[in-house]
Amino acid sequence: MNKQQQWKNRAIALVAGGIFLAGSVVQAAPLELTLDEAVAMALKSNTTVKQAEIDKKQYDWDLQAKLGNKQPKITYNHQDTWSYLNKDNRIDSYTNSLAMDLTLYSGGKLEAQIDQARLNQQKYALGVVKSQQQVKYDATKAYYDVLDKSNTVNFSQESVERYKTHLKNTTAQYEVGVVAKSDVLATQVSLADAEQALITAQNAYNVSQANLNYVLGLPQTTEIKVRDNLTYTKYNLQINDSISRALQNNLSIVQSDLDIKAAQQGFKAAKAGYLPQVTVRVGNNWNSTDFPGSGNSNLQAALTTSWTAFDSGVTKSQVKIAEADLERKQEKDRDTKDNIALKTREYFLNMEAAEKNIATSQVAVERAEEDYKIYEVRYAAGVGTNYDVMKAHEDLTKAKMNYYAALYKYNISKAQLDLYMGEPVSK
């Protein structure tokens, strides 16, 4: 090879290397996350928490508005008046007034509305914490879903590779006349089925990745590499302890109790319509025939007591509406507590069943691996059947999937228990 050709080859190699490096720079590396990191990211970016915080602000201001109704109100008015005695005789009048109004007694209506607003504020403050707990669970489930679907892809890939190896051995034995062609055909069919299962598993994995990106607030095209694995950690609480903790700490129950108290205050505020109201006004008026009307001064003070003797049943209807709202929230509270106790029991039993399946399926995996090796050796030695090998192959794949499905179910059920028991979220 001459020097010119050597330099040409080097140039081609350099250009190709540059293109390769450029390509590697453009292609972003996968985002590696642990479960704790994924949860922390979701808590910062997920819109559910932000919406709950906005709801809380709304009721913060509602409380301030209700408190303001108990405070004095200062009103300024200016009025221009032109009176015509006839077309040639006009009288001008300019009036200014400044007054302070204060409700001394409202029949308890203003106080009840303030208490109701304060209870609603507490409810929506808890709503922020509740949304954080929900986001933690959503991120945990999405993370475990990716792990579960990733394991399915791995098992499907292993199945394809085992079938390919078995097909190669079966074909070799067929070519020397040891086995029938039906063995080759049956293996090819099983391989095709395994390849289809792999495609389905890969698609499910891609969907789980997209869902995890959504929960974490990341672009849908982000590739996430989960660093944790599905593991088994013994759960220490008994079922009755778990239910008791859920009934004590679940924020839906705490919010329901606040709803009932708020409805009681609403009922009290509605009944205040039957009672009189007392207000005081202190003010000053200025008026003159010259603009802006700052001449004559007239200081006034008034104490007003008002009572509606008849309003065509309006107050009675408002009281009945508030009473019905209270009864509805009391019934809803009972249903909420019953539902939380039921769900806690359900998730505990699911977790307990998954725990038992972990132990049995782990043994099944060990036996299935040993059986597959035995049948593979027997078939290679000509003393076994192709059916035995493929059956052992299917049993091994199923055993592995059952084991990791039990791990997945156990961890998901535990996460659901944490959610229903109101376990605190650490940021």
Buried (B, 14 or more C-beta within 10 A) or exposed (E): EEEEEEEEEEEEEEEEEEEEEEEEEEEEEEBEBEBEBBBBBBBEBBEBBEEBBEBBEEBBEBBEEBBEBEEEEEEEEEEEEEEEEEEEEEEEBBBBBEBBBEBEBBBBBBBBBBBBBBBBBBBBBBBBBBBBBBBBBBBBBBBBBBBBBBBBBBBBBBBBEBBBEBBEBBBEBBEEEEBEEEBBEBBBEBBEBBBEBBEEBBEBBEEBBBBBBBBBEBEEEBEBEBEBEBEBEEBEEEEEEBBBBBBEBBBBBBBBBBBBBBBBBBBBBBBBBEBEBBBBBBBBBBBBEEEEBEEEEEEEEEEEEEEEEEEEEEBBEBBEEBBEBBEEBBEEBEEBBEEBBEBBBBBBEBBBBBBEBBEEBBEBBEEBBEBBEBBBEBBBEEEBEBEBBBBBBBBBBBBBBBBBBBBBBBBBBBBBBBBBBBBEBEE
